[in-house]
C-alpha cells in the first residue's frame, strides 16, 4: 500500500455518531427507556397493588411519549426554519 492510499483509508478510533439534530432526542429516548425499565423492576417494591403499578407505568410511558414528541417537533421546526433561511 502506498502512502497516498493509506492516508485516505485511515480508520478513526473510538465510537462516534454522525452529526444529527436528533442526537439529543436519541439520548433522551435511551434515558427514558432505562428509567422505564427501572420503574418496571421497582414497581412491586413501590406498591403491591397491581392496578396502581399499571397506572404508574402507564403515566410514565405517556409522559415520556409526550415529552419526546414535543422535543421532536421542536427540532423539526428548527430544521425547517434553518432550511428556509438558507
Phi and psi restraints in degrees (value plus and minus 20) as a CYANA .aco file:
   2 UNK   PHI    -106.6   -66.6
   2 UNK   PSI     148.1   188.1
   3 UNK   PHI     -84.7   -44.7
   3 UNK   PSI     -53.5   -13.5
   4 UNK   PHI     -90.5   -50.5
   4 UNK   PSI     -56.3   -16.3
   5 UNK   PHI     -97.5   -57.5
   5 UNK   PSI     -50.8   -10.8
   6 UNK   PHI     -90.8   -50.8
   6 UNK   PSI     -48.9    -8.9
   7 UNK   PHI     -92.3   -52.3
   7 UNK   PSI     -52.3   -12.3
   8 UNK   PHI    -105.3   -65.3
   8 UNK   PSI     -38.3     1.7
   9 UNK   PHI    -128.7   -88.7
   9 UNK   PSI       1.1    41.1
  10 UNK   PHI     -87.8   -47.8
  10 UNK   PSI     123.0   163.0
  11 UNK   PHI    -120.3   -80.3
  11 UNK   PSI     110.3   150.3
  12 UNK   PHI     -96.7   -56.7
  12 UNK   PSI     126.7   166.7
  13 UNK   PHI    -116.0   -76.0
  13 UNK   PSI     132.5   172.5
  14 UNK   PHI      72.0   112.0
  14 UNK   PSI    -198.3  -158.3
  15 UNK   PHI    -125.7   -85.7
  15 UNK   PSI     110.6   150.6
  16 UNK   PHI    -162.8  -122.8
  16 UNK   PSI     133.7   173.7
  17 UNK   PHI    -140.2  -100.2
  17 UNK   PSI     117.2   157.2
  18 UNK   PHI     -80.8   -40.8
  18 UNK   PSI     124.2   164.2
  19 UNK   PHI     -82.3   -42.3
  19 UNK   PSI     107.8   147.8
  20 UNK   PHI    -170.0  -130.0
  20 UNK   PSI     124.7   164.7
  21 UNK   PHI     -89.1   -49.1
  21 UNK   PSI     -32.8     7.2
  22 UNK   PHI    -115.2   -75.2
  22 UNK   PSI     -15.7    24.3
  23 UNK   PHI     -82.0   -42.0
  23 UNK   PSI     -58.6   -18.6
  24 UNK   PHI     -83.1   -43.1
  24 UNK   PSI     -58.3   -18.3
  25 UNK   PHI     -90.3   -50.3
  25 UNK   PSI     -56.2   -16.2
  26 UNK   PHI     -81.8   -41.8
  26 UNK   PSI     -61.2   -21.2
  27 UNK   PHI     -83.9   -43.9
  27 UNK   PSI     -65.1   -25.1
  28 UNK   PHI     -83.2   -43.2
  28 UNK   PSI     -55.9   -15.9
  29 UNK   PHI     -83.4   -43.4
  29 UNK   PSI     -63.9   -23.9
  30 UNK   PHI     -81.4   -41.4
  30 UNK   PSI     -61.6   -21.6
  31 UNK   PHI     -85.0   -45.0
  31 UNK   PSI     -61.9   -21.9
  32 UNK   PHI     -81.6   -41.6
  32 UNK   PSI     -60.1   -20.1
  33 UNK   PHI     -85.8   -45.8
  33 UNK   PSI     -65.6   -25.6
  34 UNK   PHI     -83.6   -43.6
  34 UNK   PSI     -64.8   -24.8
  35 UNK   PHI     -84.8   -44.8
  35 UNK   PSI     -56.5   -16.5
  36 UNK   PHI     -84.6   -44.6
  36 UNK   PSI     -60.3   -20.3
  37 UNK   PHI     -84.6   -44.6
  37 UNK   PSI     -61.2   -21.2
  38 UNK   PHI     -84.5   -44.5
  38 UNK   PSI     -60.4   -20.4
  39 UNK   PHI     -84.2   -44.2
  39 UNK   PSI     -60.5   -20.5
  40 UNK   PHI     -83.5   -43.5
  40 UNK   PSI     -62.0   -22.0
  41 UNK   PHI     -90.6   -50.6
  41 UNK   PSI     -52.8   -12.8
  42 UNK   PHI    -114.7   -74.7
  42 UNK   PSI     -19.8    20.2
  43 UNK   PHI     -82.8   -42.8
  43 UNK   PSI     -54.5   -14.5
  44 UNK   PHI     -88.8   -48.8
  44 UNK   PSI     -52.2   -12.2
  45 UNK   PHI     -96.3   -56.3
  45 UNK   PSI     -48.4    -8.4
  46 UNK   PHI     -94.6   -54.6
  46 UNK   PSI     -67.0   -27.0
  47 UNK   PHI    -168.5  -128.5
  47 UNK   PSI     128.2   168.2
  48 UNK   PHI    -110.4   -70.4
  48 UNK   PSI     -35.9     4.1
  49 UNK   PHI     -95.0   -55.0
  49 UNK   PSI     100.8   140.8
  50 UNK   PHI     -87.5   -47.5
  50 UNK   PSI     -52.6   -12.6
  51 UNK   PHI     -85.9   -45.9
  51 UNK   PSI     -59.4   -19.4
  52 UNK   PHI     -87.5   -47.5
  52 UNK   PSI     -58.5   -18.5
  53 UNK   PHI     -81.4   -41.4
  53 UNK   PSI     -65.1   -25.1
  54 UNK   PHI     -84.0   -44.0
  54 UNK   PSI     -62.3   -22.3
  55 UNK   PHI     -84.0   -44.0
  55 UNK   PSI     -59.8   -19.8
  56 UNK   PHI     -82.9   -42.9
  56 UNK   PSI     -66.3   -26.3
  57 UNK   PHI     -87.2   -47.2
  57 UNK   PSI     -57.4   -17.4
  58 UNK   PHI     -85.7   -45.7
  58 UNK   PSI     -64.2   -24.2
  59 UNK   PHI     -83.4   -43.4
  59 UNK   PSI     -61.2   -21.2
  60 UNK   PHI     -85.4   -45.4
  60 UNK   PSI     -64.4   -24.4
  61 UNK   PHI     -87.0   -47.0
  61 UNK   PSI     -58.7   -18.7
  62 UNK   PHI     -86.9   -46.9
  62 UNK   PSI     -62.3   -22.3
  63 UNK   PHI     -87.1   -47.1
  63 UNK   PSI     -58.9   -18.9
  64 UNK   PHI     -84.4   -44.4
  64 UNK   PSI     -60.2   -20.2
  65 UNK   PHI     -84.7   -44.7
  65 UNK   PSI     -65.9   -25.9
  66 UNK   PHI     -81.9   -41.9
  66 UNK   PSI     -62.9   -22.9
  67 UNK   PHI     -80.5   -40.5
  67 UNK   PSI     -66.7   -26.7
  68 UNK   PHI     -87.5   -47.5
  68 UNK   PSI     -56.4   -16.4
  69 UNK   PHI     -86.0   -46.0
  69 UNK   PSI     -62.7   -22.7
  70 UNK   PHI     -83.4   -43.4
  70 UNK   PSI     -63.8   -23.8
  71 UNK   PHI     -84.6   -44.6
  71 UNK   PSI     -60.3   -20.3
  72 UNK   PHI     -84.8   -44.8
  72 UNK   PSI     -62.9   -22.9
  73 UNK   PHI     -83.6   -43.6
  73 UNK   PSI     -57.4   -17.4
  74 UNK   PHI     -84.9   -44.9
  74 UNK   PSI     -61.6   -21.6
  75 UNK   PHI     -86.3   -46.3
  75 UNK   PSI     -61.2   -21.2
  76 UNK   PHI     -82.9   -42.9
  76 UNK   PSI     -61.5   -21.5
  77 UNK   PHI     -84.2   -44.2
  77 UNK   PSI     -61.5   -21.5
  78 UNK   PHI     -83.9   -43.9
  78 UNK   PSI     -60.9   -20.9
  79 UNK   PHI     -85.0   -45.0
  79 UNK   PSI     -61.5   -21.5
  80 UNK   PHI     -85.4   -45.4
  80 UNK   PSI     -59.2   -19.2
  81 UNK   PHI     -86.1   -46.1
  81 UNK   PSI     -63.8   -23.8
  82 UNK   PHI     -84.1   -44.1
  82 UNK   PSI     -55.7   -15.7
  83 UNK   PHI     -90.2   -50.2
  83 UNK   PSI     -57.8   -17.8
  84 UNK   PHI     -93.9   -53.9
  84 UNK   PSI     -48.7    -8.7
  85 UNK   PHI     -94.7   -54.7
  85 UNK   PSI     -44.4    -4.4
